[in-house]
Amino acid sequence: MIRNTDARVCVIGAGPSGITAGKNLLQAGLRNIVIYEKNDQVGGNWVFSPRLSHSSVFETTHIISSKTLSQYDDFPMPEDYPDYPSHKQLLDYFQSYARHFGVMDTIRFNTEVKSAEKQPDETWKITLGDGTVEHFDYLVVANGHHWNPRMPHYPGEFTGTFIHSHDYKTAAPFKDQRVLVIGGGNSACDIAVETSRVSAFTAVSMRRGYYISPKFAMGKPADVMNAGVIWLPDWIRKPLLYLTLWLNVGDYADYGLERPKHGILQQHLTMNSELLYFIRHGKVHPRRDIQKFEGKKVYFVDGKCEEYDVVIASTGFIITFPFFDNSFIDYSEGDVPLYLRVFHPDHPSLFFVGLVQPLGCIWPLADQHAKLAANFIVGNYTPPADMRERISREVESISRQFIKSSRHTIEVEYHKHLWALKREVPKNAPKWTEASTAG
């Protein structure tokens, strides 16, 4: 039986995860909702700025999952959007979503949460940037995890320009420069391609082999093609994925890249249709892992030494909750022990939305995270009694399936995680109606 719609709920962040949290809270009948957003508009990481900001997107960023598998369940992207929309189109989409579902009225812009402290009665004391203190019954954390750069460390010192991909906004400043990009993920490959258009020389250093897949396979977005065979058991599906990738790409060694030593689904897949093309056209030059720096000289583990003007580290981000005391919750290193990536076993009034790194898109998953949290708050969902044991199994499964690294502590397979979430959503979960935003 649904109850407790009078609860006061705080949401931190009005990015893609925060706005779907707001929508689902409204849908469940909750009215006393406040979403705190430190920026001046909806969109989070997708609010592009040419200056250093919270956002990590750059001038030419396009989504790496297709619109078909990136849109929210009940709010399709416009038909005229391409398969892989730009950051401008995505920002318009998120802002349209927030307006359509009445979420805008719940947001306090230009308001930073400085601290969130759980009280003995399971309520929350929220201190804002201006010193104002508010109290809430529940807290939903949706502050994103692509904004606090994780910098690599190597012996020696690089005396040229050394930045993180978070600071990269456009290729123009690197005209006629010798550029080294560190990393084999999506941002690294995108930046290597973009800088190579204007640089004197661009190389990309990878510490291991990566599966780099074109964005299209058999004329379809790669994730749509994969969705067509997701129902197959892994022992059949994985060989099909290998075969499709081999037919599209061939042998990575032919590009001067290391062959991956791990399975195709054991690491975040890199979606890029241009990098391999640019390598074979001599515009991007593959390099092994870095051994050390010496001034502007970079020594690689295979003995090669070259000079660079700029090093751009595309080495991921640290999961950070600046409003929590580290002694309370700190997921910057190690496992993230949450049930379905949402529920903390020790803090029943705390929920996380969008704290996943999927082989696919975050937003449809965040939508289901929020739906579960909202139904819990109104008394329409109860996590299983053996939640701790299930969390242990989830953590063990992540550790077993994915390469052991900081970026994979919250890694999930998109479809499998989505199915697990939908199985938990109660059948009588409230649906969206026009009355959902009625005061």
C-alpha positions in Angstrom: 0.0 0.0 0.0 1.4 3.4 -1.0 1.9 5.9 1.8 4.4 8.6 3.0 3.9 11.0 0.2 4.5 13.9 2.6 8.2 13.0 3.0 10.6 15.8 2.3 13.2 14.7 -0.3 16.5 16.3 -1.2 18.1 15.6 -4.6 21.7 16.7 -5.2 22.3 17.6 -8.9 20.1 18.5 -11.9 22.0 16.6 -14.5 20.5 13.6 -16.4 20.3 11.5 -13.3 18.9 14.3 -11.0 16.1 15.3 -13.3 14.9 11.7 -13.7 15.1 11.4 -9.9 12.8 14.4 -9.7 10.4 13.1 -12.3 10.1 9.7 -10.6 9.6 11.3 -7.2 6.7 13.4 -8.6 5.3 10.3 -10.3 5.2 8.4 -7.0 3.1 11.2 -5.5 5.8 13.1 -3.6 5.5 16.9 -3.6 8.0 18.2 -1.1 11.0 17.8 -3.3 14.0 20.1 -3.7 16.7 19.5 -6.3 19.9 21.5 -5.6 22.0 22.4 -8.6 25.1 24.5 -8.3 25.0 25.6 -12.0 22.5 27.9 -13.6 20.7 25.4 -15.8 19.7 21.7 -16.2 22.1 19.4 -17.9 25.1 18.7 -15.6 28.0 17.3 -17.6 26.2 18.2 -20.8 26.3 22.0 -20.2 29.2 22.8 -22.5 31.4 25.7 -21.6 34.5 26.9 -23.5 36.0 27.6 -20.1 37.0 25.2 -17.4 33.8 24.1 -15.6 32.0 21.2 -14.0 31.4 19.8 -17.5 33.8 17.4 -19.2 32.3 17.6 -22.7 34.2 19.4 -25.4 33.3 21.4 -28.5 32.8 18.3 -30.8 31.4 15.8 -28.3 28.7 13.4 -29.5 27.2 10.7 -27.4 28.8 7.2 -27.8 25.6 5.2 -27.3 22.8 5.5 -29.9 19.8 7.6 -29.2 17.7 4.4 -29.4 19.3 3.0 -26.3 20.0 6.3 -24.6 16.6 8.0 -24.3 14.4 7.8 -21.2 11.7 5.1 -21.3 8.7 7.5 -21.6 10.4 10.5 -23.4 11.8 9.6 -26.8 14.4 11.8 -28.4 13.1 13.8 -31.4 12.8 11.9 -34.6 15.1 14.3 -36.4 18.0 13.6 -34.0 20.8 11.6 -35.6 21.8 8.2 -34.3 24.5 9.8 -32.2 23.3 13.3 -31.1 25.7 16.2 -30.2 26.1 17.7 -26.8 23.9 20.6 -27.9 21.0 18.3 -28.9 21.4 16.3 -25.7 21.2 19.5 -23.6 18.0 20.5 -25.3 16.7 17.0 -24.7 17.4 17.1 -21.0 15.9 20.5 -20.6 12.8 19.5 -22.5 12.5 16.5 -20.3 12.7 18.6 -17.1 10.1 21.1 -18.4 7.7 18.4 -19.7 7.6 16.5 -16.4 7.4 19.6 -14.2 10.8 19.1 -12.7 11.9 22.7 -13.3 9.7 23.9 -10.4 11.6 21.7 -7.9 15.1 22.9 -8.8 17.1 25.6 -6.9 19.7 26.7 -9.3 23.0 28.3 -8.4 22.8 26.5 -5.1 25.7 24.3 -3.9 25.3 21.6 -1.2 28.3 22.1 1.1 27.5 19.3 3.5 25.0 16.5 3.9 25.0 15.0 7.4 22.8 12.1 8.5 21.0 12.6 11.8 20.4 10.0 14.5 16.8 9.7 13.4 17.8 8.9 9.8 16.9 12.4 8.5 19.4 14.7 6.8 20.9 18.1 7.7 21.8 19.9 4.5 24.0 22.9 4.6 24.1 25.1 1.5 26.8 27.3 0.1 25.3 30.4 1.7 25.2 28.8 5.1 21.5 28.1 5.0 20.6 24.8 6.8 17.7 22.6 5.6 16.3 19.3 6.9 15.0 16.4 4.8 13.6 13.0 5.4 15.5 11.4 2.5 18.5 12.2 0.4 19.0 11.2 -3.3 22.6 11.6 -4.6 22.8 12.3 -8.3 25.9 14.5 -8.6 27.6 12.5 -11.4 31.0 11.0 -11.5 32.6 12.5 -14.6 33.9 15.8 -13.2 36.8 15.2 -10.7 39.9 14.3 -12.8 42.1 11.3 -11.9 45.6 12.3 -12.9 48.3 9.7 -13.7 51.7 9.7 -12.0 54.9 8.7 -13.7 58.6 9.0 -12.7 60.2 12.3 -13.6 58.6 15.6 -14.5 57.1 16.8 -17.7 57.9 20.5 -18.3 55.5 21.1 -21.2 51.8 21.6 -20.8 50.2 18.7 -18.8 46.4 18.7 -18.6 43.5 16.3 -18.0 40.9 15.6 -20.7 38.4 17.4 -18.3 40.3 20.6 -19.2 40.2 20.0 -23.0 37.5 22.1 -24.7 38.6 22.5 -28.3 41.6 21.4 -30.6 42.4 25.0 -31.6 45.0 25.7 -28.8 47.0 22.7 -30.0 47.6 23.9 -33.5 51.2 23.1 -34.6 52.0 21.4 -31.3 53.3 18.0 -30.6 50.5 16.3 -28.6 50.5 13.1 -26.6 47.2 11.7 -25.4 47.2 9.2 -22.6 44.5 6.6 -22.5 42.5 4.2 -24.7 39.0 5.1 -23.7 36.4 7.1 -25.5 37.6 10.6 -24.6 41.2 9.7 -25.3 40.4 8.5 -28.8 38.1 11.4 -29.5 40.7 13.9 -28.4 43.5 12.2 -30.3 41.5 12.4 -33.5 40.4 16.0 -32.9 43.9 17.3 -32.1 45.4 15.5 -35.0 43.4 17.7 -37.4 45.5 20.8 -36.3 48.6 19.5 -34.5 52.1 19.1 -35.9 52.0 15.5 -34.5 49.6 13.5 -32.3 50.3 10.2 -30.6 48.1 8.2 -28.2 49.7 6.2 -25.4 47.8 3.1 -24.2 49.0 0.9 -21.3 47.1 -2.1 -22.6 45.2 -3.4 -25.6 41.7 -2.0 -26.0 38.7 -3.2 -28.0 38.0 -0.2 -30.3 34.7 -0.6 -32.1 33.2 1.4 -34.9 30.0 3.1 -34.0 28.2 1.2 -36.7 28.0 -2.5 -37.5 26.1 -3.9 -40.5 24.6 -0.4 -41.1 23.2 -0.1 -37.6 24.5 1.6 -34.4 26.7 -1.0 -32.7 24.6 -1.1 -29.5 21.4 -1.6 -31.5 23.1 -4.5 -33.3 24.2 -6.0 -29.9 20.7 -5.5 -28.5 19.4 -7.8 -31.3 21.4 -10.7 -30.0 21.4 -9.9 -26.2 18.9 -12.7 -25.6 21.5 -15.3 -26.7 23.5 -17.0 -24.0 27.0 -15.4 -23.5 28.7 -18.5 -24.9 27.0 -17.8 -28.2 26.8 -14.0 -28.1 30.4 -13.3 -27.3 31.9 -15.2 -30.3 29.4 -13.3 -32.4 30.6 -10.0 -31.0 34.2 -11.0 -31.7 33.4 -12.1 -35.2 31.5 -8.9 -36.0 34.3 -6.7 -34.6 37.0 -8.7 -36.5 35.0 -8.3 -39.7 34.8 -4.5 -39.1 38.3 -3.9 -37.8 40.6 -6.9 -38.4 43.7 -7.4 -36.3 44.6 -4.5 -33.9 48.3 -5.3 -34.5 47.9 -4.1 -38.1 47.3 -0.7 -36.6 50.3 -0.7 -34.4 48.1 -1.3 -31.3 48.5 -4.0 -28.7 46.0 -6.9 -29.0 43.7 -7.0 -26.0 44.6 -9.7 -23.5 41.2 -9.6 -21.8 37.7 -10.6 -22.9 35.5 -8.3 -25.0 33.1 -7.5 -22.2 35.7 -7.3 -19.4 36.5 -3.6 -20.0 34.6 -0.6 -21.0 34.3 -0.8 -24.8 35.7 2.2 -26.8 33.3 3.4 -29.5 35.1 5.3 -32.2 34.8 5.1 -36.0 37.7 7.5 -36.7 40.7 6.5 -34.6 41.7 3.4 -36.6 41.1 5.4 -39.8 43.4 8.2 -38.6 46.1 5.8 -37.5 46.2 4.1 -40.9 46.3 7.6 -42.6 49.3 8.6 -40.4 47.5 11.3 -38.5 47.5 9.5 -35.1 50.5 7.5 -33.9 50.1 4.6 -31.4 52.5 4.5 -28.5 53.0 2.1 -25.6 52.7 3.0 -21.9 54.8 5.8 -20.5 57.9 4.8 -18.6 59.0 8.3 -17.4 59.2 12.0 -18.2 62.4 14.0 -18.5 61.6 17.7 -19.4 59.7 17.5 -22.6 61.0 14.1 -23.4 58.7 11.1 -22.9 60.2 7.7 -22.6 58.0 4.7 -23.4 58.2 1.2 -22.1 59.3 -0.2 -25.5 62.4 2.1 -25.4 61.1 4.8 -27.7 61.8 8.4 -26.7 60.1 11.5 -28.2 59.6 15.1 -27.3 56.1 16.6 -26.8 54.8 20.1 -26.2 51.5 18.9 -24.6 50.4 15.8 -22.7 46.6 15.3 -22.3 45.7 12.6 -19.7 42.4 11.0 -20.5 42.7 8.8 -17.4 39.2 8.8 -15.9 37.6 10.4 -12.9 37.5 10.0 -9.2 34.1 9.1 -7.7 33.6 12.1 -5.4 30.9 13.2 -3.0 32.3 16.6 -1.7 29.3 17.1 0.6 30.0 13.8 2.6 32.7 13.5 5.2 35.1 10.9 4.0 34.6 8.9 7.2 30.9 8.6 6.3 31.1 7.5 2.6 34.2 7.4 0.3 34.1 5.5 -2.9 37.1 7.2 -4.5 39.0 3.8 -4.3 37.9 0.2 -3.9 34.5 -1.4 -4.1 31.1 0.3 -4.2 28.8 -1.8 -2.0 25.3 -0.8 -3.0 22.3 -2.9 -3.8 21.5 -2.5 -7.5 23.8 0.5 -7.4 21.0 2.4 -5.4 20.6 1.2 -1.8 23.1 1.4 1.0 22.6 -1.3 3.6 23.4 1.0 6.6 21.6 4.1 5.5 18.0 3.4 4.5 17.1 7.1 3.8 20.0 7.5 1.3 19.8 6.6 -2.4 22.2 6.8 -5.3 21.0 7.5 -8.8 23.2 7.0 -11.9 26.2 5.8 -10.0 27.1 3.3 -12.8 29.5 3.0 -15.6 27.6 0.8 -18.1 28.6 -0.9 -21.3 25.9 1.3 -22.7 24.1 4.5 -21.5 23.6 5.7 -17.9 20.3 7.6 -18.3 17.7 4.8 -18.8 19.4 3.0 -15.9 19.2 6.1 -13.7 15.5 6.3 -14.6 15.0 2.8 -13.1 17.3 3.6 -10.1 15.1 6.6 -9.4 11.9 4.6 -9.8 13.0 2.1 -7.2 14.1 4.8 -4.8 10.8 6.7 -5.2 8.7 3.6 -4.6 10.7 2.8 -1.5 10.1 6.3 -0.1 6.3 6.0 -0.5 6.3 2.5 1.0 5.7 0.7 -2.2 9.0 -1.2 -2.4 11.0 -3.1 0.2 14.6 -4.3 -0.6 15.2 -8.0 0.0 16.0 -9.1 3.5 19.3 -10.6 2.3 20.4 -7.3 0.8 23.9 -7.5 2.3 24.5 -10.9 0.8 23.3 -9.7 -2.6 25.5 -6.7 -2.4 28.5 -9.0 -1.7 27.6 -11.1 -4.8 27.2 -8.0 -6.9 30.6 -6.7 -5.9 32.2 -10.1 -6.4 30.5 -10.4 -9.9 31.9 -7.0 -10.9 35.4 -7.9 -9.7 35.2 -11.2 -11.5 33.8 -9.9 -14.8 35.7 -6.7 -15.3 39.4 -5.8 -15.3 40.5 -4.7 -11.8 40.8 -0.9 -12.0 39.3 2.2 -10.5 37.0 2.8 -13.5 35.4 -0.6 -13.2 34.2 -0.5 -9.6 30.8 0.7 -10.9 30.8 -1.1 -14.3 27.7 -3.0 -15.3 26.4 -4.6 -18.5 23.6 -2.3 -19.7 20.9 -4.8 -20.6 21.6 -7.2 -17.7 21.5 -4.3 -15.1 18.3 -2.9 -16.7 16.6 -6.3 -16.5 17.6 -6.7 -12.8 16.2 -3.2 -12.0 12.9 -3.8 -13.9 12.4 -7.1 -12.1 12.5 -5.2 -8.8 10.1 -2.4 -9.8 6.7 -3.3 -8.2 4.0 -4.0 -10.7 1.7 -1.4 -9.1 4.3 1.3 -9.3 2.6 4.6 -10.1 2.6 5.6 -13.8 2.9 9.1 -15.1 -0.3 11.1 -15.4 -0.9 14.9 -15.8 -1.9 14.8 -12.1 1.7 13.8 -11.2 2.7 17.5 -11.2 -0.5 18.8 -9.6 0.2 20.6 -6.4 
